[in-house]
Amino acid sequence: MSTPSSPTVPAVSDPASEAAHGDPPASPAAEFASPAAAFVSLLADALARDTFRGLVLGGPRQAAASGRRVSLRRIDLRGVPTLSFVSHHATRDVTENLSIADGLTRVTREVGDHFANGHLQTADEDIECRVSKRGRVHIVRRAAAARSEGVAPARTHDRPRHRIVDPDSPYLVELGITDAAHRLVPAMARKWKQINKFVEILDHAIDGSPLRDAASIKVVDFGCGKGYLTFAAHAHLRQRFGAVEVVGVELRADLVEGGNRAAGRVGADAAGLRFVVGDLRSFDPGTMDVMVALHACDTATDHALDLGLRAGAALLVAAPCCHQELRPQMNGPSALSPLFRHGVHLGQEAEMVTDSLRALLLEACGYDARVFEFVTLEHTRKNKMILATRRPAEAPTRPALAEVEGVKDFYGLREQCLEKLLRERGALAA
């Protein structure tokens, strides 16, 4: 392979280094008045010809903000060619993304002033730059060693993430999650992540439930609001099962009307999606396979869980909100009084106790229940989820009711809404 050379920068070599690699010695290394000019011109040329593969600057002249070493790669950031610098320090790495022009300016500043060595890789060459203590530059250019099939490194800034929700889905445009070109609306980024996480959890839960091989499925989403998750569940389950019925139940009539209009515009109403006005305390959903209640306030979560149990749902999915019922009742042992003196601690304890009791009561009703983090705290403070799967009739049970009584006695609790609802209709032993 012939080695290309810049018209303004002669190809120069270090005789000792060439001999060590078995190559014939070349003319003595050229010396340049500007420590960076020659090297940066080679970098700029590689970027212009799209042959740039990477750059490492090392040999720090002194402790500086640039760190012990700087590595550089070219990326496409939002479609714009960018140079990504990573400064490697003793205890951390610092990344900075600059435009091509600003990146070249930075390299010009770094070479010679902060670093004595540079190693530039292109598709054709390995180029080494060494700056002496007096500021003289020695550049060695060699034909590149064989690279991996000659493939350029990936330029994407972020690793592509697998999303279970199709971003081209028409309902996402209708609900304002994506624009007409199916690009994510920046203000809806958190909602987009919540939707994907919810559908992922629902899909995995179905795989581990009696619904896995069902021919059709019915989902009721209580307190559905604008229907973000209702639409997502319908689209995913329709693709998975074909025959699907999804009902969004919401107390506010204007949101129900908006949901039905949106469903009509994307054709989801003809495929089993509808929204109805309903109050959890009096609504009769009939039978259902999956009960969903995300961010139902305080005891509304208990009413939703009870409706799911009454309807014989195989899956119960709830993300509780506003845990107010038990907080004024809690009066634990005197040893805990210093903890409960702080309102934030009392609130957190009440939240933990409430959801733990709910999980135990679901276990007493024949379900396997888990409480876990739904999404990270950066998206919402109310990030816990209760997921319950109906057990086979022959599966062994745990003494959940005895554990419920133990927790209530410890904290001095008189009443919990879900337990009261279950006992009123004889779903729990007296």
N, C-alpha and C positions, 0 to 999 in steps of 0.2 A: 504494500500500500504506500503510495506517495504521501508525504506529510505536507499539508497545506501550510502556507506561511502568509502572514499579514503583509500587505504591501508597505506598511509603514514601520513594522517591527521585524527585524531579521530573526530567523530561527537561530538560536544560540544554544550552546551546550557546555556542560561541565565535563572536561576530559576524564577526570578520575571516576566520576559517576558513570560515564559511558563505558569505560573499560570494565568497571565492576559488573555491568550488565552484558558484557560480551560484545558490545557494539564498537565499531572503530572510532577512535578519538576524532573530535571535530575541532574547529577553531576555538580559541580561548573565548570565555564568556564575555559578552558585551556588557559594558557598564553604562548606566544611564544617570543623568543628572537628577531626574525626578524619580523618587523611589517607587511611585505607583503607576506612572504613566504607561509604561510598556505593558505591564501585567494587566492593568485595567482595560487597555485597548484590546488585548486578546480576549478578555472576558466579554467585552461589548460585542466583539466580532462573533463569538460563539453564540451569544444571545440573539444577535441579528440573523445568523444563519440557522438558528434553531438546532444547534449541535451541543448546547450546554447540558452537562450532566450533573455537575456538582462542584462546590468549592469549599475548601477548609482552610482557615487561617489559624496558625499556631505559632509557638515560640514567642509568648508575650514578652515584651521588653520590660515591663514593670506591671505591678498590680494596678489594674485599671477597671473602669466600668465595663469594658468589653469582655471581661472574664479571661479564663485560661485558654479558650479556644472558641472559634466562631465557625459554624457550618451554615452553608447557604444552599438553597434549592429554589427552583422556579416553580411557582404554582399558578393556578387560575383561581382568583378570588372573585366570586360573583361575575365570572366571565372576563375579568380583567387580568392580563399578565402581571404577575407580582413576584418580587423577590422576598423570600421568607428567611430571615436571619434567626438563628438560635445561638445565643451566647451561653456557653457552658461555664458555670461558676462552680466553686467547691461544693456548695450545698444546694444549688438550684439551677435550673435552666430558664432563660428568659427569651421569649419569642417576640419578634417584631416583623411586621409585614410592610414592605415599602414598594413604591412604584419602581419600575425599572430605572428611571433616571435618578431617583433618590437613592436607590440601592447602589448604583455605580458610584455616586458621590460618597456614600458611606465606605465602600471598599477602598476608594482612593484615599480617604482619611485614615482607614485602619492600617493599610499596608505601609510599613516603614515606621509610622508613628507609634502604633500599638503592637504590631506583630511583625516578626522577622521572617516568617515562612508562610508561603501560600501554595496550595496544591489545587490546581484547576483541572477538572476532567471534562473533556468534550467527547463527542462520538468518535473523533479521529485521533485525539492526542491526550497524553498526560503531560501537563505543564507545571513545572515547579519553579517557584520564585523564592530567592533567598536575598535578604537585605543585610548587608554588613553593618557593623557598628558605626561606620562612617557614612552610611546611607547609600552605599553603592549596591546596585541590583545585579544579581546573577540569575539568568533564566535558562532553564533546561527544558527542551521540548522533545518528546519521544512519541513515536507511533503508539497508539493506545493498545494496551493488552486487550485480549478478546473480552468483550462485554457479554452479558447474558443475552444471546441471540440478537444483539444489537437493539434491544427494545428500550425506548426511553422510559424513565421513571414516571410513575403516575403523577399528574399535576393537580389532582383534586385536593383541595385544602382539608376537607372533612371526609372521613370514611363514610360511604353511603350506608344509611341505616335501613334495615328492612322494616317496612310498614305494612301491617296486615290490612289496612284500609287503603283502597285504591284512590289516589289523589285525583283521578279523572272522573270520579263519581259525580253525577249531576247534582245530587242533593247538597254536596259541599259548596257548590256555587250558589245554590238557592239559599243556603243558610249563612252565606257570607264568610265561610271558612277559606275558600279559594276564590280567585277572581275568574273572569270569563275565560282566561287562558289556562285555568287550572293551576295557577301559582298560589302558594300559600300567602294569605294576607298576614303581614307581620304581627298585627295586633291580635290575631287569633292563634298564634303559635302555641300558647299554653293549652288552649282548648283542643287543638289538633293533637297534641301529645296525650291529653286525657282520653280523647276518643280512641286513639290507637291502643292505649293501655287497657281501656275497658274492653274493647273487642277481643284483644289478645287473652285477657283473663276469662272472658265468657267462653271463648272457643276452647281453651284448655279445660275449663270446668266441665263443659259438655262432653269432652273426650273421656273424662273420668266419672261420668254419670250414667244412669240408665237411658239417657237420651241419645247416647252415642250413635245408635243404629236406628233411630226413629225415622219414620217415613215423613212426618210433618212435625211442626213444633209451634206452640203458642207462647208468646211472651207478653207480660203485662208490666209496663214501666210506670210506677206510681210517682207522682210529683215530677213529671217529665219536663216541665218548664218549656223552653223553646224547641225541645225535641232533638237536640244534637245527638245524644246517645241513642235515642229511639230510632232515628233514621239510620244510624250506623249499624245498630243491631239488626234492623230489618234487612239492609242491603247485604250484610255478611251472611246472615242465616238463610236468606233466600238463595244466595249463591251456593250455600252448603247443602240445604235440604230441599230446595225447590218450593215445596208447599210450606208456607209460613204465614202465621197471623201475629201481628205485633200491634198492641194497643197502648197508646200513651194516655195516661190519666192525669189530668191537671185541674186544679180548682179554679184557675183564672180563665174565664171564657174567651178573652181576647187572644191568649196564647193558643188555646185549642183551635180557634178559627184560623189563626195564622199557620199552625201546623198542618191542618187539613188542606189549606190553600196550597202550601208548599208541596205537600204530597201529591196533590192533583197536577201541579205543574210538571213534576218529574215522573208522573205515571205510577207512583208508588201506591196510590190509593187503590188502583185496580189490581195490585199485587199483594194485598193483605195488610196494608198499613193504615191505621186510622187513629184519630185523637178524640177523646171524649171528656166531658166535664164530670168530675167526680170528687167526692170527699172521702178520704180514707176511713172515716168513722162510720160511713153508711154505705159505701160502694160495694156492690156485689159483682165480682168479675167472672163468676162461674168457675169453670175449670181453667187451669193453666199449667204449663210445663215449667216456665221460668218466671220468677217474681224478681223484679228489679226496683230498687228504691234508693236512689243516690241523693244524698244531702237532704233527706226528709227531716224536718226540724223536730228535735226533742222526741216526744213520745209518738210522733207520726211514724217514726221508724218502727216502733213496736206494733202499731196498727197495721203497717204494711207487712211485717213478718207474720202477723197473725192471719192476715188475708191469704198470704201464700201458703201457710200451713192448712188453713181451711179448704183451700182449693186443691190441695194435694200436689203442689209443685215439686218437681224433682230437684230443682235448683233455686236457692234463695240468695240473691246478691244485693247487699245493702252497704251503703257508705253513710254511716250515721252523722248527724250534725246537731249542734246546740244541745249538749248534754246538761239539761237543767233539773230534771226530776229528782235525782238522788242527792244533789249537792246540799240542799238545806237539811236533808235527813242525816247526813253523815256525822257520826259522833263516835269515832273510834276510841280505842284505849288511850288513856292519858299520856302514854309514851309517845303517841303520834301528834299530840296537840301542838308541839313546836312546828311541825310540818304544815298543819292545817291553819296555822296562824296567818300564813301567806295565801292570799286569794288565788294566785296563779297555781300554787301547788294543790290547793283544794280542788280547783277546777280540773286539773290534770288527773288527779286521783279519782274524781267522780266519773270522768270520761272512761278511764281504764276499768273501773268497777262496773259501770253500766254495760259496756260492751262485753265484758267477761260474763256477766250474768246472762245476757242475751244468748251468747254462745252456749252456755251450759243448758239453758232452757231449750234451745234447739236440739241439743244432744238428747235431752230427756224426751223429746218428741220423735226420736228416730232418725236424726240427721248427724252427719259428721260435719263439725263446724270449725272454721279457722278464722282468726283475726290477724290481718297483716296490713302492711303499708300499700296503699293503692297507687298513689303517685308521690313524688318527693315533695317536701315542704315548700320548695320554691314555687310550686304551682298552686297549692292550697294548704291552709292549716288543717282543714278537715280531710286528712289523707288516709284514714283507716277504712278498711273494708271487712265486712263479715260475709263469708262465703260458706254456705251450708249445702251439702249434698245428701239426699235421702239415702239411707242405708238399706241394703237388702233386708227383708223381713227376718231372715235367719241370723243376721249379724249380731254379735254380742253387744250388750249395752254397758255403759258405765254408770256408777251411782251419782248421776249428775244432780238430781234433786237434793241429795244429801249435801253435795258441795254448794249448791245454791243457798241452802239454809245456813251452812257454815260461814259463808261470806256475809250474809245478811246479819248474822249474830255478831260477827267481828266488828262490823261498822255500825251496828245499831239501826239497820234499815228496816222500815216498816212495810214498804210497798214498792213494787216495781211494775210498771205498766204491762209489759208482756206477760209476766207471771199472772197478774190479775186477770187479763183477758183469757188466758188459757184455763185458769181455774174456773172462771165464770161459765165456760161452756164445757167443763168436765174433761178437758184435754190432758189434765195432769191429775195424778192421784192426790187425794185429799191429804 
